[in-house]
Amino acid sequence: MDGAELVSRAVQGDEAAFELLVRRHAAAAWRLAHTLLRDDFAAEEAVQDAFVKAHRALPTFRGDAAFSTWLLAITRRVCLDRLRLKRANIVPLDEARRVKAEVGDAALRVVLERAIAELPDAEREAFTLVDVLGYSREDAAAVVGVPPSTMRSRVARARERLAAALGDDLRAAL
């Protein structure tokens, strides 16, 4: 069943359809929440809150964007609200669980995770949406609520910073 049909069924009250939407999109929502909140438990709570909000707001879903884009925008807003309320209580990312990069060597993975964690918030968010979760820059821009050109520049800056940081850090790790 495709996403549009699942959304349509969920809007009509089909809980099984909504459950399938949750299963399909929970991992991407968690990764975004984890990137923003830097804490496993807080990310899990934020994703649950986002799905509750999405479930309640389903009748207002217009379909202008993909369900995943709409859901990630909700997830992002939930995370930003949490950050505003608990700015002083944010726990740093757990070094071993930050980014599930496809790097075979554990030392290289740690270097990459550190470099991503050092990015400014907006660039880390852009990098995660585009390069980790695989969203187009246009869809990522819709999630964040910025023009596509802004998203393109944030991704480009993030990549440049990572390339520069990884050059020095990789030499040190090896």
GIVENDA-V154929 format. One record per residue. SS is DSSP state (hx for helix, st for strand, lp for the rest). PHI is phi in radians with two decimals (NA if undefined). Layout:
SS:PHI
SS:PHI
This chain:
lp:NA
lp:-1.42
hx:-1.07
hx:-1.10
hx:-1.19
hx:-1.08
hx:-1.09
hx:-1.03
hx:-1.16
hx:-1.14
hx:-1.08
lp:-1.42
lp:1.77
lp:-1.34
hx:-1.16
hx:-1.13
hx:-1.14
hx:-1.15
hx:-1.06
hx:-1.18
hx:-1.06
hx:-1.06
hx:-1.06
hx:-1.24
hx:-1.99
hx:-1.12
hx:-1.12
hx:-1.14
hx:-1.10
hx:-1.12
hx:-1.09
hx:-1.13
hx:-1.07
hx:-1.15
hx:-1.09
hx:-1.37
hx:-1.63
lp:1.09
lp:-2.74
hx:-1.05
hx:-1.13
hx:-1.11
hx:-1.12
hx:-1.08
hx:-1.10
hx:-1.10
hx:-1.14
hx:-1.07
hx:-1.07
hx:-1.12
hx:-1.20
hx:-1.10
hx:-1.09
hx:-1.11
hx:-1.08
hx:-1.16
hx:-1.60
hx:-0.86
hx:-1.07
hx:-1.62
lp:-1.16
lp:-1.59
lp:1.45
lp:-1.12
lp:-2.16
lp:-1.15
hx:-0.97
hx:-1.09
hx:-1.13
hx:-1.08
hx:-1.13
hx:-1.15
hx:-1.13
hx:-1.12
hx:-1.02
hx:-1.06
hx:-1.10
hx:-1.05
hx:-1.14
hx:-1.12
hx:-1.08
hx:-1.11
hx:-1.13
hx:-1.09
hx:-1.30
lp:-2.17
hx:-0.92
hx:-1.37
hx:-1.83
lp:-1.24
lp:-1.60
lp:-1.05
lp:-1.01
lp:-1.20
lp:-0.91
lp:-1.46
lp:-2.16
lp:-1.10
lp:-2.06
lp:-1.50
lp:-1.30
lp:-1.55
lp:-2.06
lp:-1.18
lp:-1.43
hx:-1.06
hx:-1.12
hx:-1.18
hx:-1.09
hx:-1.10
hx:-1.08
hx:-1.11
hx:-1.09
hx:-1.11
hx:-1.10
hx:-1.15
hx:-1.13
lp:-1.43
lp:-1.13
lp:-1.02
hx:-0.87
hx:-1.12
hx:-1.28
hx:-1.10
hx:-1.10
hx:-1.10
hx:-1.05
hx:-1.10
hx:-1.09
hx:-1.50
hx:-1.60
hx:-1.69
lp:-1.51
lp:1.46
lp:-1.35
lp:-1.18
hx:-1.10
hx:-1.19
hx:-1.16
hx:-1.10
hx:-1.09
hx:-1.16
hx:-1.09
hx:-1.41
lp:1.49
lp:-2.17
lp:-1.12
hx:-0.97
hx:-1.12
hx:-1.16
hx:-1.10
hx:-1.03
hx:-1.22
hx:-1.12
hx:-1.12
hx:-1.08
hx:-1.11
hx:-1.07
hx:-1.10
hx:-1.09
hx:-1.10
hx:-1.12
hx:-1.06
hx:-1.16
hx:-1.16
hx:-1.22
hx:-1.01
hx:-1.27
hx:-1.19
hx:-1.14
hx:-1.06
hx:-1.22
hx:-1.27
lp:-1.56
